[in-house]
Amino acid sequence: MELKGRITQSLPEQNGQSKAGTTWRKQDFILETQAEYPKKVCFSLWGEKIDQFKFVEGDVVTAHIDVESREFNGRWYTDVKAWKIEIGINDANSVPSVNTGQNVSQVPQPEDDLPF
């Protein structure tokens, strides 16, 4: 599944040790979709993925995610884990800005032969 939007917040990295004795690292990020009615989604990067994908707040990204829910003591918990991040991907709705280097006042104006 893919989520496209802007990174609005990077939460602090968390780490710990499992019952088996292996260490783990996790960092959460908030992505706001760029739809008519924007939604905020919290997704996580785990382990080496934190170092692999370098992006900052304000970047437009496409996050490839897996969504998984699990039950514990009668309650359900949902994880949104990103496995790939593409930074700065433009979609069909975004128009890149073009700077020609010319000052607007220096651009020649076409002459009108119209009577009105």
C-alpha positions in Angstrom: 0.0 0.0 0.0 1.2 3.6 -0.6 0.7 6.8 1.3 1.6 10.1 -0.4 2.0 13.3 1.6 4.1 15.7 3.5 6.1 14.8 6.7 4.7 17.1 9.4 6.5 15.7 12.4 9.4 13.4 13.4 9.0 11.8 16.8 12.0 10.8 18.9 13.6 7.4 18.3 12.8 4.7 20.7 14.9 1.6 21.5 14.9 -1.3 23.8 15.7 -5.0 24.2 13.4 -7.9 23.5 12.8 -10.9 25.8 15.2 -12.8 23.6 17.9 -10.2 24.3 18.0 -8.6 20.9 18.0 -4.8 20.7 15.5 -2.9 18.6 15.0 0.6 17.3 11.9 2.4 16.1 11.0 5.9 15.0 7.5 7.3 14.3 6.7 10.0 11.7 3.5 11.8 11.0 2.5 12.1 7.3 -0.3 14.4 6.2 -2.0 13.4 2.9 -2.5 16.1 0.3 -6.1 15.2 -0.6 -9.2 17.4 -0.5 -9.7 16.3 3.1 -6.2 15.7 4.5 -5.6 12.9 6.9 -2.7 12.5 9.3 -1.2 9.0 9.6 1.5 7.9 12.0 3.9 5.3 10.5 7.0 3.7 11.9 10.5 2.8 10.6 12.3 0.0 12.3 16.0 -0.8 12.7 18.3 0.0 9.8 15.4 1.6 7.8 15.7 4.6 10.1 19.3 5.3 8.8 18.5 4.2 5.2 15.8 6.8 4.5 16.9 10.3 5.3 14.1 12.9 5.1 13.1 15.9 7.2 9.9 17.6 8.2 8.3 19.3 5.2 9.5 16.8 2.7 6.9 15.3 0.3 7.2 11.5 0.3 5.6 8.3 -0.9 5.6 5.8 1.9 5.2 2.1 1.0 3.6 0.6 4.0 2.2 -2.6 5.6 -0.8 -2.3 7.9 -1.2 -5.0 10.6 -3.5 -5.4 13.6 -3.0 -7.8 16.5 -5.0 -8.6 19.6 -3.6 -8.5 23.2 -5.8 -9.0 26.2 -9.0 -8.4 24.4 -7.8 -5.2 22.8 -6.7 -4.6 19.2 -3.6 -2.7 18.2 -2.7 -1.5 14.7 0.8 -0.9 13.3 1.6 1.0 10.2 5.2 0.1 9.2 7.0 1.6 6.2 9.4 -0.6 4.3 10.3 1.9 1.6 10.3 5.7 1.3 10.5 7.7 -1.9 11.5 11.3 -1.3 10.3 14.2 -3.5 8.1 12.2 -5.8 5.8 14.6 -7.8 2.3 13.3 -8.7 0.1 14.5 -11.5 -1.5 17.2 -9.2 1.7 19.0 -8.4 3.2 21.4 -10.8 6.9 22.1 -10.5 7.9 25.7 -10.3 10.0 27.1 -13.2 12.3 30.0 -12.7 13.6 31.4 -16.0 15.9 33.9 -14.3 14.2 36.9 -16.0 12.7 39.8 -14.1 9.0 40.2 -15.0 9.5 43.9 -15.8 12.2 42.9 -18.4 10.0 40.4 -20.3 8.9 41.9 -23.6 5.1 42.5 -23.8 3.4 41.5 -27.0 1.7 44.4 -28.9 -2.0 44.3 -29.2 -3.8 45.0 -32.5 -7.2 44.4 -30.9 -9.6 47.3 -31.1 -10.8 47.0 -27.5 
